[in-house]
Amino acid sequence: MSRLAKKPIKIPKSVEVSITDGKIRVKGPKGTLERKIHPFVMVEINGDEIWVQPNLKAAKRKSDEKRMKTFQGTYWSHIRNMLEGVTKGFEKKLAVVGVGYRALMQGKTLVLNVGYAHPVEIVPPEGISFAVDRDAKKNWFVITVSGVDKELVGQVAANIRKVREPDSYKGKGVRYVDEVIRLKAGKKV
């Protein structure tokens, strides 16, 4: 059982939380998030605290009880991330590394020139925004993906990275800013 899930989640003052029709809805200064609650989990709001507990009534067999405890910890984390997202937001930073590789914004669309015959255009999904800066010290372009939904921010950043994954021989490509690429030795003659 998750140790964190035994504790309540504190609701910040600027956030409204409601549970209706098996969905939890979190509304804050940066936006609104909604998530369906799994039948194995019970979510209760007591004052300024949210409690997540396993729904033992939904267990049909003994093995379901163990799965319920895993769902309890997972949903506790999801709800905490929702509260953090609507108050602070999330962001991921990617670096475009390589000679001639560029990233630029055209309106809200991100355009990547990463060695293909054509530029790759990425349109942000709803709730996601892009920003492009140039790191003069390292001569990189830095793409910042930001939004309120942690899962969506991570997935969009992974999709951008997948356009041109880092090369393990030259180190060129799109990578996370804090990612370390171990370069392999080339062919020895």
C-alpha positions in Angstrom: 0.0 0.0 0.0 1.2 3.5 -0.8 2.4 5.4 2.2 1.5 8.7 0.7 -2.0 7.6 0.0 -2.7 7.2 3.7 -2.3 11.0 4.0 -4.8 13.6 2.9 -4.1 16.0 0.0 -4.4 19.6 1.0 -6.6 21.8 -1.3 -5.0 25.2 -1.9 -7.3 28.2 -1.2 -7.5 29.3 -4.9 -8.7 25.9 -6.1 -12.2 24.4 -6.3 -12.6 20.6 -6.3 -15.9 18.8 -7.0 -16.9 15.2 -7.5 -19.9 14.4 -9.8 -20.9 11.4 -11.8 -17.7 9.4 -11.0 -15.4 12.3 -12.1 -13.2 14.6 -10.2 -13.0 18.2 -11.4 -10.3 20.6 -10.3 -10.6 24.3 -11.2 -7.8 26.8 -10.4 -6.2 30.0 -11.6 -4.4 28.4 -14.5 -7.3 26.2 -15.8 -9.6 23.3 -15.3 -8.8 19.6 -15.2 -11.1 16.6 -15.1 -10.5 12.9 -14.6 -12.7 9.8 -14.3 -12.5 7.9 -11.0 -11.9 4.2 -11.3 -14.5 2.0 -9.5 -11.7 0.5 -7.3 -11.1 3.9 -5.7 -13.3 6.2 -3.4 -12.5 9.9 -3.3 -13.9 12.0 -0.6 -13.6 15.8 0.1 -13.6 16.8 3.8 -13.2 20.5 4.2 -9.9 21.5 2.6 -8.6 17.9 2.4 -9.1 15.1 -0.2 -9.0 11.5 1.0 -8.4 8.6 -1.4 -9.3 5.1 -0.2 -9.8 1.7 -1.8 -13.4 0.8 -2.6 -13.6 -2.6 -0.9 -17.3 -3.0 -1.9 -16.1 -3.3 -5.6 -13.9 -6.3 -4.8 -15.1 -9.5 -6.4 -12.2 -11.7 -5.5 -9.2 -11.6 -3.1 -6.7 -10.5 -5.9 -8.8 -7.4 -6.5 -7.9 -6.0 -3.0 -4.2 -5.8 -3.9 -5.0 -4.0 -7.2 -7.2 -1.6 -5.3 -4.3 -0.5 -3.1 -2.2 0.2 -6.2 -5.0 2.2 -7.7 -5.3 4.1 -4.4 -1.7 5.3 -4.7 -2.0 6.0 -8.4 -5.1 8.2 -8.0 -3.6 10.0 -5.1 -0.7 11.0 -7.3 -3.0 12.0 -10.2 -5.1 14.2 -7.9 -2.0 15.8 -6.4 -0.7 16.5 -9.9 -4.0 18.0 -11.0 -3.9 20.4 -8.0 -0.3 21.4 -8.7 -1.1 21.8 -12.4 -4.0 24.3 -12.0 -1.9 26.3 -9.5 1.7 26.3 -10.8 1.6 24.5 -14.1 4.1 22.1 -15.6 6.9 22.5 -18.2 9.4 20.4 -20.0 12.5 21.8 -21.8 14.0 20.2 -24.9 17.2 21.2 -26.7 17.6 21.1 -30.5 21.3 20.2 -31.0 23.1 20.0 -34.3 24.7 22.2 -37.0 21.9 23.7 -39.1 19.2 22.4 -36.8 16.6 25.1 -35.9 13.4 25.5 -34.1 11.1 28.5 -34.5 7.5 29.6 -33.9 5.0 30.5 -36.6 2.0 31.7 -34.7 1.3 29.0 -32.2 2.8 26.2 -34.4 6.3 24.9 -33.7 8.5 24.4 -36.8 11.5 22.2 -36.6 14.3 22.0 -39.2 16.2 19.0 -38.1 17.9 17.5 -41.2 14.9 16.4 -43.2 14.1 17.6 -46.7 11.1 19.4 -45.3 10.4 21.3 -42.0 8.3 19.5 -39.4 5.4 21.4 -38.1 3.9 20.6 -34.7 0.5 22.1 -33.7 0.0 22.2 -30.0 -3.1 20.4 -28.6 -5.5 22.4 -26.5 -4.0 23.4 -23.2 -0.4 23.3 -24.4 1.9 26.2 -25.3 5.3 26.3 -26.9 8.1 28.8 -26.5 11.5 28.8 -28.3 14.7 30.5 -27.0 18.3 30.3 -28.2 21.0 29.3 -25.8 23.9 31.5 -27.0 26.5 29.7 -24.8 25.9 26.2 -26.2 24.4 27.4 -29.6 21.2 25.3 -29.0 17.6 26.1 -29.5 15.6 25.4 -26.3 11.9 24.5 -26.7 9.7 24.9 -23.6 6.5 22.9 -23.5 4.1 24.1 -20.8 0.6 23.4 -19.7 -1.6 22.4 -16.7 -1.9 18.6 -17.4 1.3 16.8 -16.5 0.6 13.7 -18.6 -0.2 15.8 -21.7 2.9 18.0 -21.3 5.1 14.9 -21.0 3.5 13.2 -24.0 3.8 16.3 -26.3 7.5 16.7 -25.2 8.1 13.0 -26.0 6.5 13.4 -29.4 8.7 16.4 -30.2 11.8 14.4 -29.1 10.7 11.5 -31.4 10.9 13.8 -34.5 14.7 13.4 -34.4 16.0 11.3 -31.5 19.5 12.0 -30.3 22.3 10.3 -32.3 24.5 8.2 -30.1 27.6 8.9 -32.3 27.4 12.6 -33.0 25.0 13.7 -30.2 22.8 15.6 -32.8 19.0 15.6 -32.4 16.2 16.7 -30.1 16.7 15.8 -26.4 15.6 16.9 -23.0 17.8 19.7 -21.6 18.9 17.7 -18.6 19.4 14.4 -20.6 22.9 13.1 -20.9 23.9 11.3 -24.1 26.8 8.9 -23.9 28.6 9.1 -27.2 29.9 5.9 -28.7 33.3 5.6 -30.4 33.2 5.5 -34.2 34.4 2.7 -36.4 38.1 1.9 -35.9 40.2 1.2 -38.9 
